[in-house]
Amino acid sequence: MKYVEKLHYITHDIPHLSHIEQAQLACEAGAKWIQYRCLSKNDEALLQDINAIAEICDDWGTTLIVTDHVHLNGKADIQGFHMEDMDADFIALRKLVGHDITLGGSANTVENLIRLAQEGADYAGYGPFAITETKPNKYNLLGIEGYQQAVKELKAQSISIPVLAVGGIKTYNVEALMQTGIYGIAVSGAINFADDFIEAYQDFYTLVKESTVN
């Protein structure tokens, strides 16, 4: 089983901080897992960002995951990819990138989670937990009950995959979410738009670690 951090920080297109600046702040805050999520640039601009962020992550010992853009595999120091397409073929993706690369996927139903596990995904981002302005969508909100049910159903079928809650999560949601038995949390907006970025990251990190169910 590959290493998967319990708190995933996701960069985003925002006006006041570049992706590189977001990654730098996250690493300074202690981030060990950064997901670079940029769907607005061409390959040349993406690689400029990714190479700069990879250097920052290397300095801090941080894992760098890229959202989608699997065609960039091998062109930069990328440790893995997160696929947002819930119909993505992870068996084919694994053949494409090899076994050393981490592959994560998005899911909105237990059926999605089961398929990801069966096709060899290393982790799943399961959401949305609540309304999110970072990644607007029309999927049903899961709430605490959705994660409780997912953990119960996966256990009943003896299916094991690290499940991370994502979508509109605030610090005051973390304890209840972690108590459901999920693996971790993925956050973007609540950190990016906080008054103090570093303090916000560290608050999430502490809460995730302290609320983890053994």
Secondary structure, DSSP 8 states (H G I E B T S, - for coil): -----SEEEE----SSS-HHHHHHHHHHHT-SEEEE---SS-HHHHHHHHHHHHHHHHHHT-EEEEES-GGGTTSS---EEEE--TT--HHHHHHHH-SSSEEEEEESSHHHHHHHHHTT-SEEEE--SS--SSS---S---HHHHHHHHHHHHHHTT----EEEESS--HHHHHHHHTTT--EEEESHHHHTSSSHHHHHHHHHHHHHHH---
